[in-house]
Amino acid sequence: MDARNPLKDILLFKSLQPEDSERLVATLRRRMLKKGEVLFRKGDEGSSLFIVKRGTVKIVLPTEMGDEVTPAILTGGDVFGEMALLDGMPRSADAVALEDTELLVLGRKNFLDFLRSSEQSIQAVLSYLTMRLRKTDDLLEDACFLTVSIRLAKRLVELARNCGTTEEGRIKIDLHLTQKDLAAMVGATRESVNKEISVLRRKGVIRTSGKTIEIIDLKTLEKRGRLY
């Protein structure tokens, strides 16, 4: 992320003219979160949009039965919280820091001014929301038609690409995800995810140590996630 203009490479704001982008950057506020800290809860009033500058945030959909679904893990450059600014409705999910995280905060008024700034700004928002909807459709399709084994492989590949660090040919995912977290991301029970994790360990595809996951054989994992 560009230190002078953190909006420069973010899809949602790419259409801005340099002078408009700089003016918007000047309105951004910084928000620090400790690991495990809740940024907002489902039902809270939404008055800000957030950009992840550093760290990781998980989006959680709590159910009435006490279970959770985790539709997204957000890292540097990701934007979230924009829906409540657009429709004026309360937050639709929880947002929780998975590690110490630095956010950039854009207030509602400044965001709406951004939308009024040009036709390209509105097109950018529509493109961004379309991308988000397509991703939601993909998650729904996965949950309906793919096995737990394939869904888990796909999520681990996504985590490796978006959040992993390469060490000696292995990809380390050090987000301290519990099996409950993984189950929420996959849309399955903790027991079924535990079983699939054991299978991947036996096959030498991954290695686990506490809450850290190492991808040993990314190609095999990618192939496993494409078996549909």
Backbone hydrogen bonds, N-H to C=O, Kabsch-Sander energy under -0.5 kcal/mol:
donor,donor_aa,acceptor,acceptor_aa,energy
8,K,5,N,-1.7
10,I,7,L,-1.5
11,L,9,D,-0.5
13,F,10,I,-1.8
14,K,10,I,-0.8
14,K,11,L,-0.9
16,L,13,F,-1.5
21,S,17,Q,-2.8
22,E,18,P,-2.4
23,R,19,E,-1.7
24,L,20,D,-2.1
25,V,21,S,-2.5
26,A,22,E,-1.6
27,T,24,L,-1.4
28,L,24,L,-0.5
28,L,25,V,-1.4
29,R,105,V,-2.1
31,R,103,L,-2.4
33,L,101,T,-2.9
36,G,97,A,-2.7
37,E,34,K,-2.5
39,L,37,E,-0.5
39,L,95,A,-2.9
40,F,95,A,-1.0
43,G,91,R,-2.5
44,D,41,R,-2.3
47,S,45,E,-0.7
49,L,106,L,-2.9
50,F,80,F,-3.0
51,I,104,L,-2.4
52,V,78,D,-2.6
53,K,51,I,-0.8
53,K,102,E,-2.3
54,R,102,E,-1.9
57,V,74,L,-2.3
58,K,96,V,-3.1
59,I,72,A,-2.6
60,V,58,K,-0.5
60,V,94,D,-2.3
61,L,69,V,-3.4
63,T,67,D,-2.6
66,G,63,T,-1.7
69,V,61,L,-1.5
70,T,184,A,-2.2
72,A,59,I,-0.8
74,L,57,V,-3.6
77,G,52,V,-3.5
78,D,75,T,-2.4
80,F,50,F,-2.4
85,L,81,G,-0.6
86,L,82,E,-1.5
87,D,83,M,-2.5
88,G,84,A,-1.3
91,R,44,D,-3.5
94,D,60,V,-3.3
95,A,40,F,-2.3
96,V,58,K,-2.4
97,A,37,E,-2.5
98,L,56,T,-2.5
99,E,56,T,-0.9
101,T,33,L,-2.5
102,E,54,R,-3.2
103,L,31,R,-3.2
104,L,51,I,-2.7
105,V,29,R,-3.5
106,L,49,L,-2.9
107,G,105,V,-0.5
108,R,47,S,-1.7
111,F,107,G,-2.2
112,L,108,R,-2.6
113,D,109,K,-2.2
114,F,110,N,-1.8
115,L,111,F,-1.8
116,R,112,L,-1.8
117,S,113,D,-0.8
117,S,114,F,-0.7
118,S,115,L,-0.5
122,I,118,S,-1.1
123,Q,119,E,-2.1
124,A,120,Q,-2.2
125,V,121,S,-1.9
126,L,122,I,-2.4
127,S,123,Q,-2.5
128,Y,124,A,-2.3
129,L,125,V,-2.9
130,T,126,L,-2.3
131,M,127,S,-2.1
132,R,128,Y,-2.1
133,L,129,L,-2.5
134,R,130,T,-2.5
135,K,131,M,-2.0
136,T,132,R,-2.1
137,D,133,L,-2.6
138,D,134,R,-2.3
139,L,135,K,-2.1
140,L,136,T,-2.3
141,E,137,D,-2.7
142,D,138,D,-2.6
143,A,139,L,-2.3
144,C,140,L,-1.7
145,F,141,E,-2.4
146,L,142,D,-2.5
151,R,147,T,-2.5
152,L,148,V,-2.7
153,A,149,S,-1.9
154,K,150,I,-2.4
155,R,151,R,-2.2
156,L,152,L,-2.5
157,V,153,A,-2.1
158,E,154,K,-2.2
159,L,155,R,-2.6
160,A,156,L,-2.4
161,R,157,V,-2.3
162,N,158,E,-2.6
163,C,159,L,-2.8
164,G,159,L,-0.8
164,G,160,A,-0.8
165,T,172,K,-2.0
167,E,170,R,-3.3
170,R,167,E,-1.9
171,I,215,I,-1.9
172,K,165,T,-3.4
172,K,170,R,-0.6
173,I,171,I,-0.5
173,I,213,I,-3.6
174,D,172,K,-0.7
175,L,173,I,-0.5
177,L,211,K,-0.9
182,L,178,T,-2.3
183,A,179,Q,-2.4
184,A,180,K,-2.1
185,M,181,D,-1.9
186,V,182,L,-2.1
187,G,183,A,-2.2
188,A,183,A,-2.1
193,V,189,T,-1.9
194,N,190,R,-2.6
195,K,191,E,-1.9
196,E,192,S,-1.9
197,I,193,V,-2.6
198,S,194,N,-2.0
199,V,195,K,-1.7
200,L,196,E,-2.3
201,R,197,I,-2.2
202,R,198,S,-2.4
203,K,199,V,-1.9
204,G,201,R,-1.4
205,V,200,L,-2.3
206,I,200,L,-1.1
207,R,214,E,-2.3
209,S,212,T,-2.4
212,T,209,S,-1.9
213,I,173,I,-2.1
214,E,207,R,-3.4
215,I,171,I,-3.3
216,I,205,V,-2.2
216,I,214,E,-0.8
217,D,205,V,-2.0
221,L,217,D,-1.8
222,E,218,L,-2.9
223,K,219,K,-2.4
224,R,220,T,-2.4
225,G,221,L,-1.8
226,R,223,K,-1.1
227,L,224,R,-0.9
228,Y,226,R,-2.2
